[in-house]
Amino acid sequence: MAHTLFSEVPQNFFFPLTSKHREHYSLLLLRYYRLFETYSNGVERELVVSSFEEYLSDESGLAERIITDLDENEELAEPSVRSLASLFLRKLIAYGWMSEEILADYTQMINITIWSRPFYQAIVEVVKGMQVEYESHIIGIYSSLCSQAAGEQGHHTVLNAWDHTRKLIDSLKTLSQNMKIHIERMFSENAEVKELLHIHYDLYMQEIVDKAYTRLKTSENLSKYRPQIIRAANAFLADQPWLERSSSRLAIIKNVDKKAAMKLLLSMLHEIRDELRSLDPILEEIDDKNRQYSRISTEKIKAKIYADSSIQGKIQNIIQSIGSDSKLTWTVAPRIVNSSSLTAKSLYTPRFAKKDDIDLAAVVPPEFDLEQMELEMRMKIQNQLSPKKIALFLDERCAKDGSGTPAVEMIESMEDFIRIIYAAAYAEGRESRFPYRISWGKKIVSHQGRYSFREHTFTYAGDMHERT
């Protein structure tokens, strides 16, 4: 049978951290672990119960609420805070987080089980957060490889330096990942300005900037000690007598042959040197993510301040509506164009166009304006209504023999109507670069009673015109 996690820990080991009382269990475990670190030979049961009782008595009514919420199989000798504290302790012992030992003088001692130790440390690290000692790792590597002890006890110093190197790299990767989580959280956040400011200046500043990023950027340890560490590693790699002596001692403590020990020693020295050399891309990535977070949070706050009263807010609402594939609301759309008809001035055409207004007004139900604006924005984003795309649209519908093709004959849908609008604008404003010319009539024509506009035709101008 394969060696697994649950071949070491009890089956119900994780139950306290998944139960409805998991918040209380986690805090009680931390209380016990602090006591355990204080006393070298375990903690007397009475001290553990008293500590648990202190926690349950801190908040008014906490013990009473927990007692009311206990399951049927969780019976108390009496409904008191002390009985509840004893119950929690018995449960943690039963689940395998602690063990109980009775000494010769009948003193009851509570100790940590072998399998639970790493989980206690994990809980402490999670609660402590991102306060990583980058400086201590760098100094740890430096003091191991650049001290006099390294020449005499190379097997120990290299092991210690390698361990600090792995911790340094893991800390930087963790910082980068946590910054990514904050970026994604801010990007999807839809709170008000006050809450956005709290997220940026309180949560992000405290959890990322103050605890890690500032100390990483302002500390001189990395730039100061890294070159010396790399030189020391290179010197040891070139020192064959030192390698022979250190690998022999490493073989003893690792219980391997000398050849395997030499391979391990060389591997650790190469890894220490190469990892420190390759830190710059990780540091640049961390800098980029910090700038990205600041940019996103600033834009979020600006968008909320602008709201719907400015063009920035209106455009943002339109893009959000299109992105979620929902209908644009009448509170936003009608104010985008303050006109009842589309003319040349309604489009982004060059200023040198001097032709008469392109009157493409349509007397249609109110839903038409909303549908047209939403569809035009969607097509602009998805299909890029560029001169080249519009020219290709006309290529499929216009004759190439110099005769004009009426615009009304090209319309079969709202998409075609919008492309005709852009074709008219490009033909008017890009005469030297657009391959089609436009000729206007005087009558008002319509298609299916839905699209009404002034008649006009498009004529192919030949290959002499450069398409953009």
C-alpha positions in Angstrom: 0.0 0.0 0.0 1.3 3.5 -0.9 2.5 5.7 1.8 -0.1 8.6 2.1 -1.0 11.4 4.4 -3.7 9.5 6.2 -1.4 6.6 6.8 0.3 8.9 9.3 -2.5 11.2 10.6 -5.9 10.0 12.1 -8.9 9.9 9.8 -10.7 12.7 11.6 -7.6 14.9 12.0 -8.9 17.8 9.9 -12.4 17.7 11.3 -11.9 20.6 13.8 -10.8 22.9 10.9 -13.9 22.0 8.8 -16.6 21.9 11.5 -19.0 24.7 12.3 -16.7 25.7 15.2 -13.6 25.8 13.1 -12.9 29.5 13.9 -12.8 28.6 17.6 -10.8 25.5 17.1 -8.1 27.3 15.1 -7.7 30.0 17.7 -7.6 27.5 20.5 -4.9 25.5 18.7 -2.8 28.7 18.4 -3.2 29.4 22.1 -2.0 25.9 22.9 1.0 26.2 20.5 2.2 29.4 22.1 2.1 27.6 25.5 3.9 24.6 24.1 6.7 26.9 22.8 7.1 28.3 26.3 7.3 25.0 28.2 10.0 22.5 27.0 8.4 19.3 28.5 4.8 19.8 27.5 2.0 21.9 29.1 0.1 20.9 32.2 -3.5 20.2 31.4 -4.7 22.8 34.0 -2.8 25.5 32.1 -4.3 24.5 28.8 -7.9 24.5 30.2 -7.3 27.9 31.8 -6.0 29.3 28.5 -9.1 27.9 26.6 -11.4 29.2 29.4 -9.8 32.7 29.0 -10.5 32.7 25.3 -14.1 31.6 25.8 -14.7 34.3 28.4 -13.2 37.2 26.4 -16.3 38.0 24.4 -19.6 38.5 26.2 -22.0 35.6 25.6 -19.6 33.6 23.4 -19.6 30.5 25.6 -23.4 30.6 25.9 -23.8 30.7 22.1 -21.4 27.8 21.6 -23.1 25.7 24.3 -26.5 26.3 22.6 -25.1 25.3 19.2 -23.4 22.0 20.4 -24.4 18.8 18.8 -26.3 16.1 20.7 -23.2 13.9 21.1 -21.3 16.9 22.7 -22.5 16.7 26.2 -21.2 18.9 29.0 -20.9 17.9 32.7 -22.4 21.3 33.4 -23.2 24.4 31.2 -20.2 26.4 32.2 -17.2 28.0 30.5 -14.8 25.6 32.2 -16.7 22.6 31.1 -16.8 23.9 27.5 -13.0 24.5 27.6 -12.5 20.9 28.8 -14.7 19.6 26.0 -12.7 21.4 23.3 -9.5 20.0 24.8 -10.9 16.4 24.8 -12.0 16.8 21.2 -8.6 18.0 20.1 -6.9 15.1 21.8 -9.4 12.7 20.3 -8.8 14.1 16.8 -5.0 13.7 17.2 -3.9 17.3 17.5 -2.6 16.7 21.0 -1.6 13.7 23.2 -2.1 13.4 27.0 0.5 11.8 29.3 0.3 11.1 33.1 3.5 11.5 35.0 4.6 9.5 38.0 3.3 12.2 40.3 -0.1 12.0 38.5 0.4 15.4 36.7 -1.4 15.4 33.4 0.7 16.8 30.6 -0.5 17.8 27.1 2.0 17.4 24.2 2.0 17.9 20.5 1.7 14.7 18.4 4.5 14.0 15.9 2.2 14.4 12.8 0.5 17.6 14.0 3.7 19.8 14.3 3.9 21.0 10.7 0.2 21.8 10.7 0.6 24.0 13.8 3.4 25.8 12.1 1.3 26.2 8.9 -1.5 27.8 10.9 0.9 30.2 12.6 2.3 31.2 9.2 -1.1 31.8 7.7 -2.3 33.9 10.6 1.0 35.8 10.7 0.5 36.7 7.0 3.1 38.0 4.6 5.7 39.3 7.0 8.7 37.5 5.5 12.2 38.2 6.6 14.0 38.6 3.3 17.0 40.2 5.1 17.4 37.2 7.4 17.6 34.8 4.4 20.2 36.9 2.6 22.3 37.3 5.7 21.9 33.6 6.5 23.3 32.7 3.1 26.1 35.3 3.5 27.1 34.2 7.0 27.2 30.6 5.9 29.3 30.8 2.8 31.4 33.9 3.5 32.5 33.1 7.0 35.6 31.3 8.3 33.4 28.4 9.3 32.7 27.6 5.7 36.2 26.6 5.1 36.2 24.2 8.0 32.6 22.9 8.1 31.6 23.2 4.5 29.1 20.4 4.6 27.1 22.2 7.3 27.4 25.7 5.9 26.4 24.7 2.4 23.3 22.9 3.7 22.3 26.0 5.7 23.0 28.4 2.8 21.0 26.2 0.4 18.0 26.1 2.9 18.0 29.9 3.2 18.2 30.2 -0.6 15.1 28.0 -1.1 13.3 30.1 1.6 14.2 33.3 -0.1 13.0 32.2 -3.5 9.8 30.8 -2.1 9.2 34.0 -0.2 9.6 36.1 -3.4 7.3 33.8 -5.4 4.7 33.9 -2.6 4.9 37.7 -2.6 4.4 37.8 -6.4 1.4 35.4 -6.2 -0.2 37.3 -3.4 0.1 40.5 -5.4 -1.6 38.8 -8.3 -4.5 37.8 -6.1 -4.9 41.4 -4.9 -4.8 42.6 -8.6 -7.6 40.1 -9.6 -9.6 41.1 -6.5 -9.3 44.8 -7.3 -10.1 44.2 -11.0 -13.4 42.4 -10.2 -14.3 44.7 -7.3 -17.4 46.8 -7.8 -17.5 48.7 -4.5 -17.9 52.4 -3.8 -15.0 54.9 -3.6 -14.8 54.7 0.1 -14.5 50.9 0.0 -12.0 51.0 -2.8 -9.8 53.4 -0.9 -10.0 51.1 2.1 -8.9 48.1 0.0 -6.0 50.0 -1.5 -4.7 52.1 1.4 -5.5 49.7 4.2 -5.6 46.1 3.0 -3.1 46.2 0.2 -0.7 48.7 1.9 -0.7 46.6 5.1 -0.6 43.1 3.7 1.7 43.7 0.7 3.5 47.0 0.8 4.3 47.4 4.5 4.9 43.8 5.3 6.9 42.8 2.3 7.4 45.1 -0.7 8.8 48.2 1.0 11.2 46.2 3.1 12.3 44.3 -0.1 12.9 47.5 -2.1 14.5 49.6 0.7 16.8 47.0 2.1 20.4 47.1 0.9 21.1 43.5 1.9 20.3 41.9 -1.5 22.4 44.2 -3.6 25.1 44.4 -1.0 25.7 40.7 -0.3 24.7 39.0 -3.5 28.0 39.6 -5.4 30.0 38.4 -2.4 27.9 35.2 -2.1 28.3 34.4 -5.8 32.1 34.9 -5.6 32.3 32.6 -2.5 30.2 29.9 -4.3 32.5 30.1 -7.4 35.6 29.9 -5.2 34.3 26.7 -3.5 33.4 25.1 -6.8 37.0 25.6 -8.0 38.6 24.4 -4.7 39.0 20.6 -5.2 40.5 19.8 -1.8 37.7 21.7 -0.1 35.1 19.8 -2.2 36.7 16.4 -1.4 36.9 17.2 2.4 33.3 18.6 2.6 31.8 15.8 0.5 33.3 13.2 2.7 31.7 14.7 5.8 28.4 15.3 4.0 28.4 11.6 3.0 28.5 10.7 6.7 25.6 12.9 7.8 23.5 12.0 4.7 24.3 8.3 5.0 25.3 8.1 1.3 28.5 7.2 -0.6 31.1 9.8 -1.3 30.2 10.0 -5.0 26.6 10.8 -4.3 27.6 13.3 -1.6 29.9 15.1 -4.1 27.1 15.3 -6.6 24.8 16.7 -4.0 27.4 19.3 -2.8 28.0 20.5 -6.3 24.3 20.7 -7.0 23.6 22.8 -3.9 26.5 25.2 -4.7 25.4 25.6 -8.3 21.8 26.1 -7.2 22.7 28.8 -4.7 24.8 30.7 -7.2 22.3 30.4 -10.1 19.2 31.2 -8.1 20.8 34.4 -6.8 21.9 35.3 -10.3 18.3 34.8 -11.6 16.6 37.0 -9.0 16.3 40.1 -11.2 13.4 38.8 -13.4 11.4 37.9 -10.2 12.1 41.3 -8.8 11.1 43.0 -12.0 7.8 41.0 -12.1 7.0 42.1 -8.5 7.7 45.7 -9.5 5.4 45.4 -12.6 2.6 43.9 -10.5 2.8 46.7 -7.9 2.5 49.2 -10.7 -0.3 47.3 -12.3 -2.3 47.2 -9.0 -1.8 50.9 -8.5 -3.0 51.7 -12.0 -6.1 49.5 -11.7 -7.1 50.8 -8.3 -6.6 54.4 -9.5 -8.7 53.8 -12.6 -11.4 52.1 -10.6 -11.6 55.1 -8.2 -11.6 57.6 -11.1 -14.4 55.7 -12.8 -16.5 55.8 -9.7 -15.9 59.5 -9.2 -16.8 60.3 -12.8 -19.8 58.0 -12.6 -22.4 58.6 -15.4 -21.9 62.4 -15.5 -18.8 62.3 -17.8 -17.9 60.6 -21.1 -15.5 58.3 -19.2 -18.3 56.9 -17.1 -20.6 56.5 -20.0 -18.0 54.6 -22.1 -17.2 52.4 -19.2 -20.9 51.5 -18.7 -21.3 50.7 -22.4 -18.2 48.4 -22.4 -19.4 46.7 -19.3 -22.9 46.1 -20.8 -21.4 44.8 -24.0 -19.0 42.5 -22.1 -21.8 41.0 -20.1 -24.0 40.7 -23.2 -26.8 42.7 -21.7 -28.9 45.5 -23.0 -27.7 49.0 -22.7 -30.0 51.0 -20.3 -31.8 54.0 -21.4 -30.2 56.1 -18.6 -26.9 55.8 -20.5 -27.5 55.3 -24.2 -29.7 58.4 -25.2 -27.1 60.9 -23.9 -24.2 59.5 -25.9 -25.4 61.3 -29.1 -27.5 64.4 -28.5 -29.2 64.3 -31.9 -32.2 62.6 -33.4 -30.4 61.8 -36.7 -27.0 60.6 -37.8 -25.0 63.1 -39.9 -21.4 63.6 -41.0 -20.8 65.5 -37.9 -22.0 62.6 -35.7 -19.1 60.5 -37.0 -15.4 60.8 -36.4 -14.6 62.1 -39.9 -11.7 64.3 -40.9 -12.2 68.0 -40.5 -11.4 68.7 -44.2 -14.6 67.1 -45.4 -16.8 69.9 -46.8 -19.7 68.0 -48.3 -23.3 68.4 -47.3 -24.5 66.6 -44.3 -25.1 62.9 -44.8 -28.7 62.7 -43.8 -29.4 59.1 -42.7 -32.1 59.9 -40.3 -34.7 57.2 -39.8 -38.2 57.8 -38.5 -38.5 54.5 -36.6 -39.6 53.3 -33.2 -37.5 54.4 -30.2 -35.9 50.9 -29.8 -34.1 51.5 -33.1 -31.7 54.1 -31.8 -30.7 51.9 -28.9 -30.3 48.8 -31.0 -28.2 50.7 -33.6 -25.8 52.3 -31.0 -25.3 49.0 -29.2 -24.7 47.0 -32.4 -22.4 49.7 -33.8 -20.3 49.6 -30.6 -20.2 45.7 -30.7 -19.2 45.7 -34.3 -16.6 48.3 -33.7 -15.0 46.2 -31.0 -15.4 42.7 -32.6 -15.1 43.5 -36.4 -13.0 46.7 -36.3 -15.0 48.9 -38.8 -11.8 50.1 -40.4 -11.5 51.5 -43.9 -10.0 48.3 -45.1 -12.9 46.2 -43.7 -15.5 48.6 -45.1 -13.8 48.4 -48.5 -13.9 44.6 -48.5 -17.6 44.9 -47.6 -18.2 47.1 -50.7 -16.0 44.8 -52.9 -18.5 42.0 -52.4 -21.5 44.1 -53.4 -20.4 46.8 -55.9 -19.7 46.4 -59.6 -16.2 46.9 -60.9 -17.1 48.2 -64.3 -17.4 51.8 -63.2 -21.2 51.8 -62.8 -22.7 52.9 -59.5 -24.3 50.5 -57.0 -27.2 51.9 -54.9 -26.7 51.7 -51.2 -30.2 50.6 -50.6 -29.6 47.4 -52.5 -26.7 46.4 -50.1 -28.8 46.5 -47.0 -30.1 43.2 -45.5 -29.6 43.8 -41.8 -28.7 46.3 -39.2 -25.1 45.3 -39.6 -25.2 46.3 -43.3 -26.9 49.6 -42.5 -24.1 50.5 -40.1 -21.4 49.5 -42.6 -23.1 51.7 -45.2 -22.9 54.7 -42.7 -19.2 54.1 -42.3 -18.7 53.6 -46.1 -20.3 57.0 -46.7 -18.0 58.7 -44.2 -14.9 57.0 -45.5 -15.8 57.8 -49.2 -16.4 61.5 -48.2 -13.3 62.0 -46.0 -10.7 59.7 -47.5 -11.0 60.4 -51.2 -7.3 59.8 -51.9 -7.1 56.6 -49.9 -10.5 54.9 -50.0 -11.2 52.9 -53.2 -14.8 54.0 -53.6 -16.5 57.3 -54.5 -20.0 58.3 -53.4 -22.7 60.1 -55.4 -25.7 61.6 -53.6 -29.3 61.9 -54.9 -32.2 64.0 -53.7 -34.9 61.4 -52.9 -35.4 59.6 -49.6 -35.3 55.9 -50.0 -36.1 53.1 -47.5 -35.6 49.4 -47.1 -38.3 47.2 -45.5 -39.8 50.4 -44.0 -37.1 50.2 -41.4 -34.0 52.0 -42.8 -34.8 55.4 -44.4 -32.1 57.7 -45.8 -31.1 59.9 -48.7 -30.3 57.9 -51.8 -26.7 57.5 -52.8 -24.5 55.1 -54.8 -21.0 53.8 -54.5 -18.6 53.6 -57.5 -15.4 51.6 -57.6 -12.5 54.0 -58.2 -9.9 51.5 -59.3 -6.6 50.1 -57.9 -4.8 53.5 -58.0 -6.1 54.3 -54.6 -4.1 52.9 -51.6 -6.2 51.0 -49.0 -5.5 51.7 -45.4 
